[in-house]
């Protein structure tokens, strides 16, 4: 590969080969000492910010070993590789670059997603390319080029485990917003179709609203403030009308993908910013949907439980029904049950804990089979 036609602040070519040659002169084997790691950060500090993404893309190509066939995957994949030294240099350089607070453009983000490569699925290097998406597209709609790049990176990660599973989940959340290709096998395919038929302004307002995800069981303290702004940009009356249209009980069993479940969970959390009397009659329909598999919907019911827990006496009937159906598999629903039905709560928690442990063990056995 030809070196990049650019230079760092000292006039040195901005290419990984400068660093590789320097390391090779000081290390005679196919590896280099961990003490050399600091050299990578010193080198990156000398590289102008606008040259770092091109350097990252070149390092990805070297790490993958373009032109040398399909690389073997796994944590020990580089052992015995004829390009082990070059790929090791590229690997450490990639990690250092990803930690250098890159601010890629939209096009650079797409290029990173298309070129990113990993031999194993562990570590933050797997998640970093996904994190660049919201940095580059802050306040702007996702593009067809981004959806293509996200699908490309998802395919790259498909064979890997570890952090790759989290990255794949986040990529699926991004890809869900490609409403030009709705997933009609999923319950939320109808929502995708509705957004596709909106004018550009409303469509982006919905995308912007649903892009603010919630890690863990509950939103943080700053989440309602930011979501309040996004709801205002959409129009709160419009949110309620669409919510009533979208949350319906079908006659047939429905599938729910992980990305679709995330969307429904977000809708419930958004609804929690409205008076309960306006949203509970709509959201209680969720309990009646006949899912073909109920596990993806558990996060949705946990979110609904946090909403009902704000006024459990007023909505006691809905809370009791939710608990009757989903208290065992859903942690937050179980917490709600202790509030609305405290009698025998200790024994119930013990019983539920055993059932959950049995369920986890059964899941592990199925996955290892």
Secondary structure as a PSIPRED ss2 file (coil, helix, strand):
# PSIPRED VFORMAT (PSIPRED V4.0)

   1 X C   1.000  0.000  0.000
   2 X C   1.000  0.000  0.000
   3 X C   1.000  0.000  0.000
   4 X C   1.000  0.000  0.000
   5 X C   1.000  0.000  0.000
   6 X C   1.000  0.000  0.000
   7 X E   0.000  0.000  1.000
   8 X C   1.000  0.000  0.000
   9 X C   1.000  0.000  0.000
  10 X C   1.000  0.000  0.000
  11 X C   1.000  0.000  0.000
  12 X C   1.000  0.000  0.000
  13 X E   0.000  0.000  1.000
  14 X C   1.000  0.000  0.000
  15 X C   1.000  0.000  0.000
  16 X H   0.000  1.000  0.000
  17 X H   0.000  1.000  0.000
  18 X H   0.000  1.000  0.000
  19 X H   0.000  1.000  0.000
  20 X H   0.000  1.000  0.000
  21 X H   0.000  1.000  0.000
  22 X H   0.000  1.000  0.000
  23 X H   0.000  1.000  0.000
  24 X H   0.000  1.000  0.000
  25 X H   0.000  1.000  0.000
  26 X H   0.000  1.000  0.000
  27 X C   1.000  0.000  0.000
  28 X C   1.000  0.000  0.000
  29 X C   1.000  0.000  0.000
  30 X C   1.000  0.000  0.000
  31 X C   1.000  0.000  0.000
  32 X C   1.000  0.000  0.000
  33 X C   1.000  0.000  0.000
  34 X H   0.000  1.000  0.000
  35 X H   0.000  1.000  0.000
  36 X H   0.000  1.000  0.000
  37 X H   0.000  1.000  0.000
  38 X H   0.000  1.000  0.000
  39 X H   0.000  1.000  0.000
  40 X H   0.000  1.000  0.000
  41 X H   0.000  1.000  0.000
  42 X H   0.000  1.000  0.000
  43 X H   0.000  1.000  0.000
  44 X H   0.000  1.000  0.000
  45 X H   0.000  1.000  0.000
  46 X H   0.000  1.000  0.000
  47 X C   1.000  0.000  0.000
  48 X C   1.000  0.000  0.000
  49 X H   0.000  1.000  0.000
  50 X H   0.000  1.000  0.000
  51 X H   0.000  1.000  0.000
  52 X H   0.000  1.000  0.000
  53 X H   0.000  1.000  0.000
  54 X H   0.000  1.000  0.000
  55 X H   0.000  1.000  0.000
  56 X H   0.000  1.000  0.000
  57 X H   0.000  1.000  0.000
  58 X H   0.000  1.000  0.000
  59 X H   0.000  1.000  0.000
  60 X H   0.000  1.000  0.000
  61 X H   0.000  1.000  0.000
  62 X H   0.000  1.000  0.000
  63 X H   0.000  1.000  0.000
  64 X H   0.000  1.000  0.000
  65 X C   1.000  0.000  0.000
  66 X C   1.000  0.000  0.000
  67 X C   1.000  0.000  0.000
  68 X C   1.000  0.000  0.000
  69 X C   1.000  0.000  0.000
  70 X C   1.000  0.000  0.000
  71 X C   1.000  0.000  0.000
  72 X C   1.000  0.000  0.000
  73 X C   1.000  0.000  0.000
  74 X C   1.000  0.000  0.000
  75 X C   1.000  0.000  0.000
  76 X C   1.000  0.000  0.000
  77 X C   1.000  0.000  0.000
  78 X C   1.000  0.000  0.000
  79 X C   1.000  0.000  0.000
  80 X C   1.000  0.000  0.000
  81 X C   1.000  0.000  0.000
  82 X C   1.000  0.000  0.000
  83 X C   1.000  0.000  0.000
  84 X H   0.000  1.000  0.000
  85 X H   0.000  1.000  0.000
  86 X H   0.000  1.000  0.000
  87 X H   0.000  1.000  0.000
  88 X H   0.000  1.000  0.000
  89 X H   0.000  1.000  0.000
  90 X H   0.000  1.000  0.000
  91 X H   0.000  1.000  0.000
  92 X H   0.000  1.000  0.000
  93 X H   0.000  1.000  0.000
  94 X H   0.000  1.000  0.000
  95 X H   0.000  1.000  0.000
  96 X H   0.000  1.000  0.000
  97 X H   0.000  1.000  0.000
  98 X H   0.000  1.000  0.000
  99 X C   1.000  0.000  0.000
 100 X C   1.000  0.000  0.000
 101 X C   1.000  0.000  0.000
 102 X C   1.000  0.000  0.000
 103 X C   1.000  0.000  0.000
 104 X C   1.000  0.000  0.000
 105 X C   1.000  0.000  0.000
 106 X H   0.000  1.000  0.000
 107 X H   0.000  1.000  0.000
 108 X H   0.000  1.000  0.000
 109 X H   0.000  1.000  0.000
 110 X H   0.000  1.000  0.000
 111 X H   0.000  1.000  0.000
 112 X H   0.000  1.000  0.000
 113 X H   0.000  1.000  0.000
 114 X H   0.000  1.000  0.000
 115 X H   0.000  1.000  0.000
 116 X C   1.000  0.000  0.000
 117 X C   1.000  0.000  0.000
 118 X C   1.000  0.000  0.000
 119 X C   1.000  0.000  0.000
 120 X C   1.000  0.000  0.000
 121 X C   1.000  0.000  0.000
 122 X C   1.000  0.000  0.000
 123 X C   1.000  0.000  0.000
 124 X C   1.000  0.000  0.000
 125 X H   0.000  1.000  0.000
 126 X H   0.000  1.000  0.000
 127 X H   0.000  1.000  0.000
 128 X H   0.000  1.000  0.000
 129 X H   0.000  1.000  0.000
 130 X H   0.000  1.000  0.000
 131 X H   0.000  1.000  0.000
 132 X H   0.000  1.000  0.000
 133 X H   0.000  1.000  0.000
 134 X H   0.000  1.000  0.000
 135 X H   0.000  1.000  0.000
 136 X H   0.000  1.000  0.000
 137 X C   1.000  0.000  0.000
 138 X C   1.000  0.000  0.000
 139 X C   1.000  0.000  0.000
 140 X C   1.000  0.000  0.000
 141 X C   1.000  0.000  0.000
 142 X C   1.000  0.000  0.000
 143 X C   1.000  0.000  0.000
 144 X H   0.000  1.000  0.000
 145 X H   0.000  1.000  0.000
 146 X H   0.000  1.000  0.000
 147 X H   0.000  1.000  0.000
 148 X H   0.000  1.000  0.000
 149 X H   0.000  1.000  0.000
 150 X H   0.000  1.000  0.000
 151 X H   0.000  1.000  0.000
 152 X H   0.000  1.000  0.000
 153 X H   0.000  1.000  0.000
 154 X H   0.000  1.000  0.000
 155 X H   0.000  1.000  0.000
 156 X H   0.000  1.000  0.000
 157 X H   0.000  1.000  0.000
 158 X C   1.000  0.000  0.000
 159 X C   1.000  0.000  0.000
 160 X C   1.000  0.000  0.000
 161 X C   1.000  0.000  0.000
 162 X C   1.000  0.000  0.000
 163 X H   0.000  1.000  0.000
 164 X H   0.000  1.000  0.000
 165 X H   0.000  1.000  0.000
 166 X H   0.000  1.000  0.000
 167 X H   0.000  1.000  0.000
 168 X H   0.000  1.000  0.000
 169 X H   0.000  1.000  0.000
 170 X H   0.000  1.000  0.000
 171 X H   0.000  1.000  0.000
 172 X H   0.000  1.000  0.000
 173 X H   0.000  1.000  0.000
 174 X H   0.000  1.000  0.000
 175 X H   0.000  1.000  0.000
 176 X H   0.000  1.000  0.000
 177 X C   1.000  0.000  0.000
 178 X C   1.000  0.000  0.000
 179 X H   0.000  1.000  0.000
 180 X H   0.000  1.000  0.000
 181 X H   0.000  1.000  0.000
 182 X C   1.000  0.000  0.000
 183 X C   1.000  0.000  0.000
 184 X C   1.000  0.000  0.000
 185 X C   1.000  0.000  0.000
 186 X E   0.000  0.000  1.000
 187 X C   1.000  0.000  0.000
 188 X C   1.000  0.000  0.000
 189 X H   0.000  1.000  0.000
 190 X H   0.000  1.000  0.000
 191 X H   0.000  1.000  0.000
 192 X H   0.000  1.000  0.000
 193 X H   0.000  1.000  0.000
 194 X H   0.000  1.000  0.000
 195 X H   0.000  1.000  0.000
 196 X H   0.000  1.000  0.000
 197 X C   1.000  0.000  0.000
 198 X C   1.000  0.000  0.000
 199 X C   1.000  0.000  0.000
 200 X H   0.000  1.000  0.000
 201 X H   0.000  1.000  0.000
 202 X H   0.000  1.000  0.000
 203 X H   0.000  1.000  0.000
 204 X H   0.000  1.000  0.000
 205 X H   0.000  1.000  0.000
 206 X H   0.000  1.000  0.000
 207 X H   0.000  1.000  0.000
 208 X H   0.000  1.000  0.000
 209 X H   0.000  1.000  0.000
 210 X H   0.000  1.000  0.000
 211 X C   1.000  0.000  0.000
 212 X C   1.000  0.000  0.000
 213 X C   1.000  0.000  0.000
 214 X C   1.000  0.000  0.000
 215 X C   1.000  0.000  0.000
 216 X C   1.000  0.000  0.000
 217 X C   1.000  0.000  0.000
 218 X C   1.000  0.000  0.000
 219 X C   1.000  0.000  0.000
 220 X C   1.000  0.000  0.000
 221 X C   1.000  0.000  0.000
 222 X C   1.000  0.000  0.000
 223 X H   0.000  1.000  0.000
 224 X H   0.000  1.000  0.000
 225 X H   0.000  1.000  0.000
 226 X H   0.000  1.000  0.000
 227 X H   0.000  1.000  0.000
 228 X H   0.000  1.000  0.000
 229 X H   0.000  1.000  0.000
 230 X H   0.000  1.000  0.000
 231 X H   0.000  1.000  0.000
 232 X H   0.000  1.000  0.000
 233 X H   0.000  1.000  0.000
 234 X H   0.000  1.000  0.000
 235 X C   1.000  0.000  0.000
 236 X H   0.000  1.000  0.000
 237 X H   0.000  1.000  0.000
 238 X H   0.000  1.000  0.000
 239 X H   0.000  1.000  0.000
 240 X H   0.000  1.000  0.000
 241 X H   0.000  1.000  0.000
 242 X H   0.000  1.000  0.000
 243 X H   0.000  1.000  0.000
 244 X H   0.000  1.000  0.000
 245 X H   0.000  1.000  0.000
 246 X H   0.000  1.000  0.000
 247 X C   1.000  0.000  0.000
 248 X C   1.000  0.000  0.000
 249 X C   1.000  0.000  0.000
 250 X C   1.000  0.000  0.000
 251 X C   1.000  0.000  0.000
 252 X C   1.000  0.000  0.000
 253 X C   1.000  0.000  0.000
 254 X E   0.000  0.000  1.000
 255 X E   0.000  0.000  1.000
 256 X C   1.000  0.000  0.000
 257 X C   1.000  0.000  0.000
 258 X H   0.000  1.000  0.000
 259 X H   0.000  1.000  0.000
 260 X H   0.000  1.000  0.000
 261 X H   0.000  1.000  0.000
 262 X H   0.000  1.000  0.000
 263 X H   0.000  1.000  0.000
 264 X H   0.000  1.000  0.000
 265 X H   0.000  1.000  0.000
 266 X H   0.000  1.000  0.000
 267 X H   0.000  1.000  0.000
 268 X H   0.000  1.000  0.000
 269 X H   0.000  1.000  0.000
 270 X H   0.000  1.000  0.000
 271 X H   0.000  1.000  0.000
 272 X C   1.000  0.000  0.000
 273 X C   1.000  0.000  0.000
 274 X C   1.000  0.000  0.000
 275 X C   1.000  0.000  0.000
 276 X H   0.000  1.000  0.000
 277 X H   0.000  1.000  0.000
 278 X H   0.000  1.000  0.000
 279 X H   0.000  1.000  0.000
 280 X H   0.000  1.000  0.000
 281 X H   0.000  1.000  0.000
 282 X H   0.000  1.000  0.000
 283 X H   0.000  1.000  0.000
 284 X H   0.000  1.000  0.000
 285 X H   0.000  1.000  0.000
 286 X H   0.000  1.000  0.000
 287 X H   0.000  1.000  0.000
 288 X H   0.000  1.000  0.000
 289 X C   1.000  0.000  0.000
 290 X C   1.000  0.000  0.000
 291 X E   0.000  0.000  1.000
 292 X C   1.000  0.000  0.000
 293 X C   1.000  0.000  0.000
 294 X C   1.000  0.000  0.000
 295 X H   0.000  1.000  0.000
 296 X H   0.000  1.000  0.000
 297 X H   0.000  1.000  0.000
 298 X H   0.000  1.000  0.000
 299 X H   0.000  1.000  0.000
 300 X H   0.000  1.000  0.000
 301 X H   0.000  1.000  0.000
 302 X H   0.000  1.000  0.000
 303 X H   0.000  1.000  0.000
 304 X H   0.000  1.000  0.000
 305 X H   0.000  1.000  0.000
 306 X H   0.000  1.000  0.000
 307 X H   0.000  1.000  0.000
 308 X H   0.000  1.000  0.000
 309 X H   0.000  1.000  0.000
 310 X H   0.000  1.000  0.000
 311 X H   0.000  1.000  0.000
 312 X C   1.000  0.000  0.000
 313 X C   1.000  0.000  0.000
 314 X C   1.000  0.000  0.000
 315 X C   1.000  0.000  0.000
 316 X H   0.000  1.000  0.000
 317 X H   0.000  1.000  0.000
 318 X H   0.000  1.000  0.000
 319 X H   0.000  1.000  0.000
 320 X H   0.000  1.000  0.000
 321 X H   0.000  1.000  0.000
 322 X H   0.000  1.000  0.000
 323 X H   0.000  1.000  0.000
 324 X H   0.000  1.000  0.000
 325 X H   0.000  1.000  0.000
 326 X H   0.000  1.000  0.000
 327 X C   1.000  0.000  0.000
 328 X C   1.000  0.000  0.000
 329 X C   1.000  0.000  0.000
 330 X C   1.000  0.000  0.000
 331 X H   0.000  1.000  0.000
 332 X H   0.000  1.000  0.000
 333 X H   0.000  1.000  0.000
 334 X H   0.000  1.000  0.000
 335 X H   0.000  1.000  0.000
 336 X H   0.000  1.000  0.000
 337 X H   0.000  1.000  0.000
 338 X H   0.000  1.000  0.000
 339 X H   0.000  1.000  0.000
 340 X H   0.000  1.000  0.000
 341 X C   1.000  0.000  0.000
 342 X C   1.000  0.000  0.000
 343 X C   1.000  0.000  0.000
 344 X C   1.000  0.000  0.000
 345 X H   0.000  1.000  0.000
 346 X H   0.000  1.000  0.000
 347 X H   0.000  1.000  0.000
 348 X H   0.000  1.000  0.000
 349 X H   0.000  1.000  0.000
 350 X H   0.000  1.000  0.000
 351 X H   0.000  1.000  0.000
 352 X H   0.000  1.000  0.000
 353 X H   0.000  1.000  0.000
 354 X H   0.000  1.000  0.000
 355 X H   0.000  1.000  0.000
 356 X H   0.000  1.000  0.000
 357 X H   0.000  1.000  0.000
 358 X H   0.000  1.000  0.000
 359 X H   0.000  1.000  0.000
 360 X H   0.000  1.000  0.000
 361 X H   0.000  1.000  0.000
 362 X H   0.000  1.000  0.000
 363 X H   0.000  1.000  0.000
 364 X H   0.000  1.000  0.000
 365 X H   0.000  1.000  0.000
 366 X H   0.000  1.000  0.000
 367 X H   0.000  1.000  0.000
 368 X H   0.000  1.000  0.000
 369 X C   1.000  0.000  0.000
